[in-house]
Amino acid sequence: MNKLLSFLEQKYNFKTDFTKSVALPSLTIIIIISLFCGFFSVEAEAFFNVVKGVIFRNLGWLYVLIVTVFVIFLIGLAVSKLGKIKLGADDTKPEYSFFSWVAMLFAAGMGIGLMYFGVAETMAHFANPAISNLDVSLRAKEAQLYTFFHWGFHAWSIYGVVGLSMAYFAYRHNLPIAIRSGFYPMLKDKIHGRFGDIVDVFALCSTFFGIATTLGFGVLQLSAGLESLGVIPNTSFEYQVGIVVVVMLIAIISATSGLGKGVKKLSEINIIMAGALMLFVLIAGPTIYILSTLTEGIGHYVSNFMSLTFNTYAFEKDSQEWFSNWTILYWAWWISWAPYVGLFIAKISKGRTIREFILAVLFIPALFNFVWMTIFGSSAIWIDEYVANGALSEFANNPDTLLFNFFTYFPLTSLLNILSIAIICVFFITSADSGIFIMNGISSKGATNSPKWQNAFWGVLLTVVSLSLLRSGGLASLQTMTLVTALPFGIIMLLLCVNLWKALSADNEYSMTKYSHGSLNWNDYHWKVRLQKILTYSQKKDIRKFLNETVRISFEELVSELEKNQIEASIVYHTTPNNSIELVIKHEQLRDFVFGVMAQPQTVSETLVNELNMPTIDSETMFLPITYFGDHRMGYDIQYLSKDEIISDVLREYERFLNLGSDGTHDLFVKPTVSE
């Protein structure tokens, strides 16, 4: 395949920015496992079930401990002084409005699951409780409690750990938006080598298989809903093919239009539709009962939070099978989805503070889930007990059709079914859309301008694999395999926590260190020049001129003066990915000091472009000279500095660098040894 890509690139100018050391091994693994699960589905499922059973029975306690660490770690970060650190430069603004951000968090993380399990999980716990011989009221209360537990803070802490790690290192340290970047404090520049490729291959395969199995199983619910409306006569494979093709075609079109245009709009539309459906069920259902159980359920969840968090049912042997099939399976499933959801959350969270990120990711989706699960789950229990005489409980083991059976006890049943199917379709589209976007990003090390055919390629591959496995019965074995791989990735996530804490502590220490000598960046001698720069929206050629005529001369004077003091220094030029120039001072023990300036693109708002009382802006993209440093930190805009002021700024940074590196405690500044 490597030779094929090279041939196409040379012969037909076939452009691709795939990272071959990530994309090719991933595609090989995806094809081999898909063929194994497809042609030997029975044997594959039996093998993976045995492995899963052994892991769940013997290491269930480890899953519990891992997820508990994630919850404590994130809450600890949020309340600490580290929570004020931004995911980006200190002056970075969020790319999306708060509503759009939350809508995308919700849609990518658990959207389709809410439709599938909103009624099904609560009814499953009610019909088959963890502890037998409970009366009806206690069964209902425990069913709600465990539904909250599985869809609450613990699930979102799993996603939050990966998302926060990726976002911090990408936007604060200018590293690739990839899981490998989370190991930078431990591995330094080795993250760009073989180890980083292995981590990205794991993340890419996990993302692909997670979306493929969800797409395959989710089509069963869609086909059941369409059959209940009479749109299709049955749920045969031929009709399922049509559903998947239509949904994936829309997802591919959305993905190739760009994340902001595709997922953002669909997520906003869907959260409005989901809210309308939820309000209808609340009003048309047992409203007082629902509101009462919501209030009591949240209190019951809070009061039992610690016991739920650490409970392994070590003293309730009869409940351990339930515990493995629900709690441990959920933790494994959330962990297996963490590379996909975490990377997507990171993509949309630039400019948020760590505290804002954690509180939003943990609390907002979890609280929405509590409301949703109560409105649908508690309504179902009330209807089952007082209206249906146990009819809904009989469908507890058939979640594909349970939601539509639930709607038969409401007015406007057909309208509710149509709205639900529309919501499920959009959730499928947003999940596939964002998944395609993330997979392409992993396979190309976060390239921002990939050819559109690459997004289409992942969408087509998802469609073919999920339909093939659905036809052969191999989806169940693929799902089981995905759950088995969750434990090693859980260990990787623990290491991400260690590395993130280490980097945040160094970041905070760096920010708290005061300058002993400041430079006067503003004075009255150059105010006319600065005014002109404020009113000019620089293009790339302007920044190249600034780099060549101002920054270069500043660096040359510094190099000359340093050489007089027997200090080796050099100037390095780069043309890709952006034009940049670096002053590099070599060291033996410390990492080399690097003060770089690059031309960074920035979008000019449409409002400013159309502003009449402004000089004419010819392009929606402007460029700024932004500093960066040897530890991968992004710096600040220096477009208003003169030659001498740039020299002062470099000296200020160099002095701080030497002060922090001299005491030996900040190993991000220390050059790694050969053994490391």
C-alpha positions as CSV (number, residue, x, y, z in Angstrom):
1,M,0.0,0.0,0.0
2,N,2.9,2.3,0.7
3,K,4.2,1.7,-2.8
4,L,0.7,2.3,-4.3
5,L,0.4,5.7,-2.6
6,S,3.9,6.7,-3.7
7,F,3.1,5.6,-7.3
8,L,-0.2,7.6,-7.3
9,E,1.6,10.7,-5.9
10,Q,4.3,10.6,-8.6
11,K,2.3,9.5,-11.6
12,Y,-0.9,11.4,-11.2
13,N,0.0,14.2,-8.7
14,F,-2.3,12.4,-6.3
15,K,-2.0,14.6,-3.2
16,T,-2.2,13.2,0.3
17,D,-1.0,14.2,3.7
18,F,-1.4,10.8,5.3
19,T,1.4,10.0,7.8
20,K,2.4,6.7,6.3
21,S,3.8,5.4,9.6
22,V,0.4,5.8,11.2
23,A,-2.1,5.4,8.3
24,L,-0.7,2.3,6.7
25,P,-0.3,0.1,9.9
26,S,-3.8,1.3,11.0
27,L,-5.4,0.3,7.7
28,T,-3.6,-3.1,7.8
29,I,-4.9,-3.8,11.3
30,I,-8.4,-2.6,10.5
31,I,-8.6,-4.8,7.4
32,I,-7.2,-7.9,9.1
33,I,-9.4,-7.7,12.2
34,S,-12.5,-6.9,10.0
35,L,-11.8,-10.0,7.9
36,F,-11.3,-12.1,10.9
37,C,-14.5,-11.0,12.6
38,G,-16.4,-11.2,9.3
39,F,-15.3,-14.6,8.0
40,F,-14.9,-16.2,11.4
41,S,-17.5,-14.3,13.4
42,V,-18.5,-17.3,15.6
43,E,-14.9,-18.2,16.5
44,A,-13.9,-14.6,17.0
45,E,-16.8,-13.8,19.3
46,A,-16.2,-16.9,21.4
47,F,-12.5,-16.1,21.7
48,F,-13.0,-12.4,22.6
49,N,-15.8,-13.3,25.1
50,V,-13.5,-15.7,26.9
51,V,-10.8,-13.0,27.2
52,K,-13.4,-10.4,28.2
53,G,-14.8,-12.7,30.9
54,V,-11.4,-13.3,32.4
55,I,-10.5,-9.6,32.4
56,F,-13.9,-8.5,33.8
57,R,-14.0,-11.1,36.6
58,N,-10.4,-10.7,37.7
59,L,-9.7,-7.1,37.0
60,G,-13.0,-5.4,37.6
61,W,-11.5,-3.7,40.7
62,L,-8.8,-2.2,38.4
63,Y,-11.4,-0.6,36.1
64,V,-13.1,0.9,39.2
65,L,-9.8,2.2,40.5
66,I,-8.8,3.7,37.2
67,V,-12.1,5.6,36.6
68,T,-12.0,6.8,40.3
69,V,-8.6,8.3,39.7
70,F,-9.9,10.1,36.6
71,V,-12.7,11.7,38.6
72,I,-10.5,12.8,41.5
73,F,-7.8,14.1,39.2
74,L,-10.1,16.3,37.2
75,I,-12.0,17.7,40.2
76,G,-8.6,18.3,41.8
77,L,-7.4,20.3,38.8
78,A,-10.6,22.3,38.6
79,V,-10.4,23.6,42.2
80,S,-6.6,24.1,42.1
81,K,-4.7,27.2,41.0
82,L,-3.8,25.2,37.8
83,G,-7.4,25.6,36.7
84,K,-6.9,29.1,35.5
85,I,-4.4,28.0,32.8
86,K,-5.8,28.5,29.3
87,L,-5.9,25.9,26.5
88,G,-3.9,28.2,24.3
89,A,-2.0,31.4,24.7
90,D,-3.2,33.7,27.5
91,D,-5.0,35.9,25.1
92,T,-6.7,33.2,23.0
93,K,-10.4,33.5,22.6
94,P,-12.8,30.4,22.3
95,E,-13.5,29.4,18.7
96,Y,-17.1,28.5,19.3
97,S,-19.9,30.1,21.4
98,F,-20.7,28.5,24.7
99,F,-24.0,27.1,23.3
100,S,-22.3,25.6,20.2
101,W,-19.5,24.2,22.2
102,V,-21.9,22.4,24.7
103,A,-24.1,21.2,21.8
104,M,-21.1,19.6,20.1
105,L,-19.9,18.0,23.4
106,F,-23.3,16.6,23.9
107,A,-23.8,15.3,20.3
108,A,-20.3,13.7,20.0
109,G,-20.2,12.2,23.5
110,M,-23.4,10.4,24.2
111,G,-26.1,11.7,21.9
112,I,-27.1,8.4,20.2
113,G,-26.7,6.5,23.4
114,L,-29.4,8.7,25.1
115,M,-31.9,7.8,22.4
116,Y,-31.0,4.1,22.7
117,F,-30.8,3.8,26.4
118,G,-33.0,6.7,27.6
119,V,-35.9,4.2,28.3
120,A,-34.0,0.9,27.9
121,E,-31.4,1.2,30.7
122,T,-33.7,2.3,33.5
123,M,-36.3,-0.4,32.5
124,A,-33.5,-3.0,32.4
125,H,-32.4,-2.2,35.9
126,F,-36.0,-2.1,37.0
127,A,-36.9,-5.5,35.5
128,N,-33.6,-7.2,36.4
129,P,-32.1,-5.3,39.4
130,A,-28.6,-5.8,40.8
131,I,-30.1,-6.9,44.1
132,S,-33.1,-9.2,44.0
133,N,-36.1,-9.3,46.4
134,L,-36.6,-5.5,46.4
135,D,-40.1,-4.0,46.4
136,V,-41.3,-2.0,43.4
137,S,-40.4,1.5,44.9
138,L,-36.9,0.4,45.8
139,R,-36.4,-1.2,42.4
140,A,-37.4,2.0,40.7
141,K,-35.1,4.1,43.0
142,E,-32.1,1.8,42.4
143,A,-32.8,1.7,38.7
144,Q,-32.6,5.5,38.5
145,L,-29.5,5.6,40.7
146,Y,-27.5,3.2,38.6
147,T,-28.5,4.9,35.4
148,F,-27.2,8.2,36.8
149,F,-24.0,6.4,37.9
150,H,-23.3,5.0,34.4
151,W,-24.1,8.2,32.5
152,G,-22.8,10.8,35.0
153,F,-19.5,12.2,36.1
154,H,-17.5,9.0,35.8
155,A,-18.3,8.6,32.1
156,W,-17.4,12.2,31.3
157,S,-14.3,12.1,33.4
158,I,-13.0,9.4,31.1
159,Y,-13.6,11.6,28.0
160,G,-12.3,14.7,29.9
161,V,-8.9,13.2,30.7
162,V,-8.1,12.5,27.1
163,G,-9.7,15.7,25.8
164,L,-7.9,17.9,28.3
165,S,-4.5,16.3,27.7
166,M,-4.7,16.7,23.9
167,A,-6.1,20.3,24.1
168,Y,-3.4,21.5,26.6
169,F,-0.4,20.2,24.7
170,A,-1.8,21.2,21.3
171,Y,-2.9,24.7,22.1
172,R,-0.5,25.6,24.9
173,H,2.7,23.9,23.6
174,N,2.0,23.9,19.9
175,L,2.3,20.1,19.6
176,P,0.2,18.0,17.3
177,I,-3.4,17.5,18.5
178,A,-2.7,13.8,19.1
179,I,-2.6,11.4,22.0
180,R,1.2,11.1,21.5
181,S,1.6,14.7,22.5
182,G,0.3,13.9,26.0
183,F,3.6,12.1,26.7
184,Y,5.8,15.0,26.0
185,P,7.0,15.7,29.6
186,M,8.0,12.0,29.8
187,L,9.4,11.3,26.4
188,K,10.3,14.8,25.1
189,D,11.0,14.8,21.3
190,K,10.7,11.0,21.1
191,I,6.9,11.5,20.8
192,H,7.5,12.2,17.2
193,G,9.1,8.8,16.7
194,R,8.0,5.2,16.8
195,F,6.3,5.3,20.2
196,G,4.1,8.2,19.1
197,D,3.2,6.3,15.9
198,I,2.2,3.3,18.0
199,V,-0.1,5.4,20.2
200,D,-1.7,7.0,17.3
201,V,-2.3,3.7,15.5
202,F,-4.0,2.4,18.7
203,A,-6.1,5.5,18.8
204,L,-7.1,5.4,15.1
205,C,-8.0,1.7,15.2
206,S,-10.0,2.2,18.5
207,T,-11.9,5.1,17.0
208,F,-12.7,3.3,13.8
209,F,-13.9,0.1,15.5
210,G,-16.0,2.1,18.0
211,I,-17.8,4.0,15.3
212,A,-18.2,1.0,13.1
213,T,-19.9,-1.1,15.8
214,T,-22.1,1.8,16.9
215,L,-23.1,2.5,13.3
216,G,-23.9,-1.2,12.8
217,F,-25.9,-1.7,16.0
218,G,-27.6,1.7,15.8
219,V,-29.1,0.9,12.4
220,L,-31.1,-1.8,14.1
221,Q,-32.9,0.8,16.1
222,L,-33.5,3.1,13.1
223,S,-34.9,0.2,11.0
224,A,-37.2,-0.8,13.9
225,G,-38.5,2.8,14.1
226,L,-39.0,3.1,10.4
227,E,-40.8,-0.3,10.4
228,S,-43.2,1.0,13.2
229,L,-44.1,4.0,11.0
230,G,-44.7,1.8,8.0
231,V,-41.9,3.5,6.0
232,I,-40.2,0.1,5.4
233,P,-42.1,-3.3,5.4
234,N,-39.4,-5.1,7.5
235,T,-36.0,-4.8,9.0
236,S,-34.2,-7.0,6.5
237,F,-30.6,-6.4,5.5
238,E,-31.5,-4.8,2.2
239,Y,-33.3,-1.9,4.0
240,Q,-30.5,-1.6,6.5
241,V,-28.1,-1.1,3.7
242,G,-30.2,1.8,2.4
243,I,-30.3,3.4,5.8
244,V,-26.6,3.2,6.3
245,V,-25.7,4.5,2.8
246,V,-28.0,7.5,3.2
247,V,-26.8,8.4,6.7
248,M,-23.1,8.0,5.7
249,L,-23.5,9.9,2.5
250,I,-24.8,12.9,4.5
251,A,-22.0,12.5,7.0
252,I,-19.4,12.4,4.3
253,I,-20.8,15.6,2.7
254,S,-20.9,17.2,6.2
255,A,-17.3,16.1,7.0
256,T,-15.9,17.5,3.7
257,S,-17.6,20.8,4.3
258,G,-15.5,21.3,7.5
259,L,-16.0,20.8,11.2
260,G,-17.4,24.3,11.9
261,K,-20.0,24.1,9.1
262,G,-21.0,20.5,9.5
263,V,-21.0,19.2,13.1
264,K,-21.7,22.6,14.6
265,K,-24.9,23.2,12.7
266,L,-26.2,19.7,13.0
267,S,-25.4,19.6,16.7
268,E,-27.3,22.8,17.4
269,I,-30.3,21.6,15.4
270,N,-30.3,18.3,17.1
271,I,-30.1,19.6,20.7
272,I,-33.1,21.8,20.0
273,M,-35.1,18.8,18.6
274,A,-34.0,16.6,21.5
275,G,-35.0,19.3,24.0
276,A,-38.4,19.6,22.3
277,L,-38.9,15.8,22.5
278,M,-37.9,15.8,26.1
279,L,-40.3,18.7,27.1
280,F,-43.2,16.9,25.3
281,V,-42.6,13.7,27.3
282,L,-42.3,15.8,30.5
283,I,-45.6,17.7,29.9
284,A,-47.6,14.8,28.4
285,G,-46.3,12.2,30.9
286,P,-46.6,12.0,34.7
287,T,-45.1,15.5,35.2
288,I,-45.2,15.7,39.0
289,Y,-43.8,12.2,39.4
290,I,-40.9,13.0,37.0
291,L,-40.0,16.2,38.7
292,S,-40.2,14.6,42.1
293,T,-38.0,11.6,41.1
294,L,-35.5,14.0,39.5
295,T,-35.0,15.9,42.7
296,E,-34.8,12.8,44.8
297,G,-32.7,11.0,42.3
298,I,-30.0,13.7,42.2
299,G,-29.9,13.7,46.0
300,H,-29.7,9.9,46.1
301,Y,-26.9,10.0,43.6
302,V,-24.9,12.6,45.5
303,S,-25.4,10.9,48.9
304,N,-24.3,7.6,47.4
305,F,-21.5,9.0,45.2
306,M,-18.5,7.7,47.2
307,S,-20.0,4.2,47.8
308,L,-20.9,3.9,44.1
309,T,-17.5,5.0,43.0
310,F,-15.6,2.4,45.0
311,N,-18.1,-0.4,45.0
312,T,-16.9,-3.7,43.5
313,Y,-19.6,-6.0,45.0
314,A,-16.9,-8.0,46.7
315,F,-19.4,-9.0,49.5
316,E,-22.4,-9.5,47.2
317,K,-21.4,-12.5,45.2
318,D,-24.9,-12.9,43.6
319,S,-24.6,-9.3,42.2
320,Q,-21.1,-9.6,40.7
321,E,-22.3,-10.9,37.3
322,W,-24.7,-7.9,37.1
323,F,-21.8,-5.7,38.1
324,S,-19.5,-7.0,35.3
325,N,-22.2,-6.9,32.6
326,W,-23.2,-3.3,33.5
327,T,-20.8,-1.1,35.4
328,I,-17.5,-2.7,34.2
329,L,-18.8,-3.0,30.7
330,Y,-19.8,0.6,30.7
331,W,-16.4,1.7,32.0
332,A,-14.7,-0.4,29.3
333,W,-17.0,1.0,26.6
334,W,-16.4,4.6,27.6
335,I,-12.6,4.0,27.7
336,S,-12.7,2.4,24.3
337,W,-14.4,5.5,23.0
338,A,-12.1,8.0,24.8
339,P,-9.6,8.4,21.9
340,Y,-12.4,9.5,19.6
341,V,-14.5,11.6,21.9
342,G,-11.5,13.0,23.7
343,L,-9.8,14.1,20.5
344,F,-13.0,15.6,19.3
345,I,-13.5,17.6,22.5
346,A,-10.0,18.8,22.3
347,K,-10.6,20.0,18.7
348,I,-13.4,22.3,19.8
349,S,-12.1,23.5,23.1
350,K,-9.3,25.9,22.2
351,G,-9.4,29.1,24.3
352,R,-11.2,27.6,27.3
353,T,-9.5,27.6,30.7
354,I,-8.8,24.3,32.3
355,R,-11.4,25.0,35.0
356,E,-14.0,26.0,32.5
357,F,-13.2,22.9,30.4
358,I,-13.5,20.5,33.4
359,L,-16.7,22.0,34.9
360,A,-18.4,22.1,31.5
361,V,-17.3,18.6,30.4
362,L,-18.1,17.0,33.7
363,F,-21.3,18.8,34.9
364,I,-23.2,20.1,31.9
365,P,-23.6,16.8,29.9
366,A,-24.0,14.8,33.1
367,L,-26.8,17.0,34.4
368,F,-28.5,16.9,31.0
369,N,-28.2,13.1,31.1
370,F,-29.8,13.1,34.6
371,V,-32.8,15.1,33.3
372,W,-33.1,13.1,30.1
373,M,-32.9,9.7,31.8
374,T,-35.4,10.7,34.5
375,I,-37.9,12.1,32.0
376,F,-37.8,9.0,29.9
377,G,-36.8,6.3,32.4
378,S,-39.1,7.4,35.3
379,S,-42.0,7.9,32.9
380,A,-41.5,4.4,31.6
381,I,-41.5,2.9,35.1
382,W,-44.6,4.9,36.0
383,I,-46.4,3.8,32.8
384,D,-45.3,0.2,33.3
385,E,-46.6,0.1,36.8
386,Y,-49.8,2.1,36.6
387,V,-50.9,2.0,32.9
388,A,-49.3,-0.9,30.9
389,N,-49.5,-3.6,33.7
390,G,-45.9,-4.7,33.1
391,A,-46.0,-4.6,29.3
392,L,-42.9,-2.4,29.0
393,S,-40.9,-4.6,31.3
394,E,-41.4,-7.4,28.8
395,F,-39.4,-5.4,26.3
396,A,-36.5,-4.7,28.7
397,N,-34.3,-7.1,26.8
398,N,-35.2,-5.6,23.4
399,P,-33.9,-2.0,23.4
400,D,-34.1,-1.7,19.6
401,T,-37.9,-1.3,19.8
402,L,-38.5,-0.3,23.5
403,L,-38.4,3.5,22.8
404,F,-41.1,3.1,20.1
405,N,-43.2,0.9,22.3
406,F,-42.9,3.5,25.0
407,F,-44.3,6.2,22.7
408,T,-47.5,4.2,22.1
409,Y,-48.7,5.3,25.5
410,F,-48.5,9.0,24.5
411,P,-50.6,11.2,22.2
412,L,-49.2,12.0,18.7
413,T,-47.4,8.7,18.7
414,S,-46.5,8.8,15.0
415,L,-45.2,12.4,15.3
416,L,-43.0,11.3,18.3
417,N,-41.7,8.4,16.3
418,I,-40.8,10.7,13.3
419,L,-39.1,13.2,15.6
420,S,-37.1,10.4,17.4
421,I,-36.0,8.9,14.1
422,A,-34.9,12.3,12.9
423,I,-32.9,12.9,16.1
424,I,-31.3,9.4,15.9
425,C,-30.4,10.1,12.2
426,V,-28.7,13.4,13.1
427,F,-26.9,11.8,16.0
428,F,-25.6,9.2,13.6
429,I,-24.5,11.8,11.2
430,T,-22.7,13.9,13.8
431,S,-21.0,10.9,15.3
432,A,-19.9,9.7,11.9
433,D,-19.0,13.2,10.8
434,S,-16.9,14.0,13.8
435,G,-15.4,10.5,13.8
436,I,-14.3,10.9,10.1
437,F,-12.8,14.3,11.0
438,I,-10.9,12.8,13.9
439,M,-9.6,9.8,12.1
440,N,-8.3,11.9,9.3
441,G,-6.6,14.1,11.8
442,I,-4.9,11.2,13.6
443,S,-3.8,9.6,10.3
444,S,-2.3,12.9,9.1
445,K,-0.8,14.2,12.4
446,G,-3.4,17.0,12.7
447,A,-3.0,18.4,9.2
448,T,-5.4,21.3,8.8
449,N,-5.9,21.4,5.0
450,S,-6.2,17.7,4.0
451,P,-7.6,16.8,0.6
452,K,-11.3,16.2,0.8
453,W,-11.0,12.8,-0.6
454,Q,-9.3,11.6,2.6
455,N,-12.4,12.4,4.7
456,A,-14.5,10.7,2.0
457,F,-12.2,7.7,2.2
458,W,-12.7,7.1,5.9
459,G,-16.5,7.5,5.5
460,V,-16.6,4.9,2.7
461,L,-14.4,2.5,4.6
462,L,-16.7,2.8,7.7
463,T,-19.7,2.1,5.5
464,V,-18.2,-0.9,3.9
465,V,-16.8,-2.5,7.1
466,S,-20.0,-1.9,9.2
467,L,-22.3,-3.3,6.5
468,S,-20.0,-6.3,5.8
469,L,-19.9,-7.2,9.5
470,L,-23.6,-6.6,9.9
471,R,-24.3,-9.0,7.1
472,S,-21.9,-11.7,8.4
473,G,-22.8,-11.3,12.1
474,G,-19.3,-10.1,13.0
475,L,-20.3,-6.9,14.7
476,A,-20.7,-8.5,18.1
477,S,-17.2,-10.0,18.0
478,L,-15.8,-6.7,16.9
479,Q,-17.6,-4.9,19.8
480,T,-16.2,-7.4,22.3
481,M,-12.7,-7.0,20.9
482,T,-13.0,-3.2,21.4
483,L,-14.0,-3.7,25.0
484,V,-11.0,-6.0,25.6
485,T,-8.6,-3.3,24.4
486,A,-10.0,-0.8,26.9
487,L,-7.9,-2.0,29.8
488,P,-4.5,-1.3,28.3
489,F,-5.7,2.1,27.1
490,G,-6.9,2.8,30.6
491,I,-3.3,2.4,31.8
492,I,-2.2,4.8,29.0
493,M,-4.7,7.3,30.3
494,L,-3.3,7.1,33.8
495,L,0.1,8.0,32.3
496,L,-1.6,10.9,30.5
497,C,-2.8,12.2,33.9
498,V,0.8,12.0,35.3
499,N,2.3,13.8,32.3
500,L,-0.5,16.5,32.3
501,W,0.0,17.2,36.0
502,K,3.8,17.5,35.5
503,A,3.4,19.9,32.6
504,L,0.8,22.0,34.3
505,S,2.9,22.4,37.4
506,A,5.9,23.5,35.3
507,D,3.6,25.9,33.3
508,N,2.3,27.4,36.5
509,E,5.8,27.8,37.9
510,Y,6.9,29.4,34.7
511,S,4.0,31.9,34.7
512,M,4.6,32.8,38.4
513,T,8.3,33.5,37.7
514,K,8.7,37.3,37.6
515,Y,10.9,39.1,35.1
516,S,13.9,40.7,36.8
517,H,14.4,43.1,33.9
518,G,11.6,44.4,31.7
519,S,11.8,46.0,28.4
520,L,9.7,49.1,27.5
521,N,7.6,47.7,24.7
522,W,5.6,50.9,24.4
523,N,7.0,54.4,24.3
524,D,6.1,57.7,22.6
525,Y,8.8,57.5,19.9
526,H,7.0,55.0,17.7
527,W,3.4,55.7,18.2
528,K,2.6,56.7,14.6
529,V,4.2,53.5,13.3
530,R,2.2,51.5,15.8
531,L,-1.0,53.2,14.9
532,Q,-0.4,52.4,11.3
533,K,0.2,48.7,12.2
534,I,-3.0,48.6,14.2
535,L,-4.9,49.8,11.2
536,T,-3.2,47.4,8.8
537,Y,-4.2,43.8,8.6
538,S,-1.0,42.2,7.5
539,Q,-0.7,39.6,4.8
540,K,1.9,36.9,4.6
541,K,4.2,39.0,2.5
542,D,4.0,41.8,5.2
543,I,5.1,39.4,7.9
544,R,7.9,38.0,5.7
545,K,9.1,41.6,5.3
546,F,8.9,42.1,9.1
547,L,10.8,38.9,9.8
548,N,13.5,39.8,7.3
549,E,13.9,43.5,8.0
550,T,13.3,43.7,11.7
551,V,13.5,40.3,13.4
552,R,16.5,39.1,11.4
553,I,18.5,42.2,12.1
554,S,17.7,42.0,15.8
555,F,18.8,38.3,15.9
556,E,22.0,39.1,13.9
557,E,23.0,41.8,16.4
558,L,22.4,39.4,19.3
559,V,24.4,36.6,17.6
560,S,27.3,39.0,17.0
561,E,27.3,40.2,20.7
562,L,26.9,36.6,22.0
563,E,29.9,35.4,19.9
564,K,32.0,38.2,21.4
565,N,31.2,36.5,24.8
566,Q,32.1,33.0,23.5
567,I,28.5,32.0,23.4
568,E,27.5,29.9,20.3
569,A,24.3,31.0,18.7
570,S,22.8,30.7,15.2
571,I,19.8,31.8,13.2
572,V,17.6,29.2,11.6
573,Y,15.0,29.8,8.9
574,H,11.9,27.7,8.1
575,T,9.5,27.9,5.2
576,T,7.0,25.2,6.3
577,P,4.5,24.9,7.7
578,N,4.7,28.7,8.2
579,N,7.5,31.2,7.5
580,S,9.5,31.5,10.7
581,I,12.9,32.5,12.0
582,E,14.7,31.3,15.1
583,L,17.5,32.4,17.3
584,V,19.1,29.3,18.8
585,I,21.6,29.3,21.6
586,K,23.3,25.9,22.1
587,H,23.7,24.2,25.5
588,E,25.2,21.0,26.7
589,Q,23.2,20.3,29.8
590,L,20.1,22.4,29.2
591,R,17.9,22.1,26.2
592,D,18.8,24.6,23.5
593,F,17.3,28.1,24.0
594,V,15.0,28.9,21.1
595,F,13.3,32.2,20.5
596,G,11.3,31.9,17.3
597,V,8.9,34.1,15.4
598,M,6.5,32.7,12.9
599,A,3.8,34.0,10.6
600,Q,0.6,32.7,12.1
601,P,-2.8,33.0,10.2
602,Q,-5.8,34.4,12.0
603,T,-9.3,34.8,10.7
604,V,-10.8,38.3,10.6
605,S,-14.4,38.4,11.7
606,E,-17.0,39.2,9.0
607,T,-18.2,42.1,11.2
608,L,-14.8,43.8,11.0
609,V,-14.4,43.1,7.3
610,N,-17.7,44.9,6.7
611,E,-17.0,47.8,9.0
612,L,-17.2,51.1,7.1
613,N,-15.1,53.2,9.5
614,M,-12.0,51.1,8.9
615,P,-9.3,50.9,6.2
616,T,-10.3,48.4,3.5
617,I,-9.6,44.8,4.4
618,D,-8.8,42.7,1.3
619,S,-8.7,39.3,2.9
620,E,-10.6,37.4,5.6
621,T,-7.2,36.0,6.8
622,M,-4.5,38.1,8.4
623,F,-1.1,37.1,9.6
624,L,0.6,37.9,12.9
625,P,4.3,37.5,14.0
626,I,3.9,35.2,16.9
627,T,6.8,34.1,19.2
628,Y,7.4,30.5,20.2
629,F,10.0,28.8,22.3
630,G,12.1,25.7,22.6
631,D,9.8,24.0,25.1
632,H,7.0,24.2,22.5
633,R,5.2,27.0,24.3
634,M,3.4,29.4,22.0
635,G,4.2,33.0,22.9
636,Y,2.7,36.4,21.9
637,D,2.3,38.9,19.1
638,I,5.3,41.2,18.6
639,Q,4.2,43.1,15.5
640,Y,4.5,46.4,17.4
641,L,8.0,46.0,18.6
642,S,11.0,47.8,17.2
643,K,14.4,46.1,16.6
644,D,15.8,47.2,19.9
645,E,12.6,46.1,21.7
646,I,12.8,42.7,20.2
647,I,16.3,42.4,21.4
648,S,15.2,43.3,24.9
649,D,12.4,40.8,24.7
650,V,14.8,38.0,23.7
651,L,17.1,38.9,26.6
652,R,14.2,38.9,29.0
653,E,13.2,35.4,27.9
654,Y,16.8,34.1,27.9
655,E,17.3,35.3,31.5
656,R,14.2,33.6,32.7
657,F,15.2,30.4,30.8
658,L,18.6,30.4,32.6
659,N,17.0,31.0,36.0
660,L,14.5,28.2,35.7
661,G,17.0,25.8,34.3
662,S,19.8,26.5,36.8
663,D,18.1,24.8,39.8
664,G,17.6,21.4,38.1
665,T,14.0,21.0,39.1
666,H,12.4,22.0,35.8
667,D,13.3,19.0,33.7
668,L,11.4,20.4,30.7
669,F,14.3,22.7,30.3
670,V,17.0,20.0,30.8
671,K,18.3,18.2,27.7
672,P,17.3,14.5,27.8
673,T,20.1,12.0,28.3
674,V,20.8,9.0,26.1
675,S,19.2,6.6,28.5
676,E,16.0,8.6,28.5
